[in-house]
Amino acid sequence: MRHQGAPTDSTANAQYYADVLGLGLALGGNGAVTQVAAGGGCWTTDAGAERCEAISLDQAFQADGLAMVFDAGDRPDLASICQVGRLADITSIEVPQD
């Protein structure tokens, strides 16, 4: 799920999407997907010590506890009824191979 022309380096990739999509701060890293009951069911990711609400998490990755490596852009221009963390537009996601 990578945009054609996007860099392969994780940090550069996140910044690329932040610039292309007009997003705020680039987020991402190693984390896990968590489903929370707030607002009728929302998906979150943890980016280090910060919890983010994944507003564009592909259905294929909506599995509670799924370990992943992701890039995302902060979306301060949006609001959510869940209010469980910063809104993050997922731009790239991979499931690590064990």
Order of alpha helices (4+ residues) and beta strands (2+ residues): alpha-beta-beta-beta-beta-beta
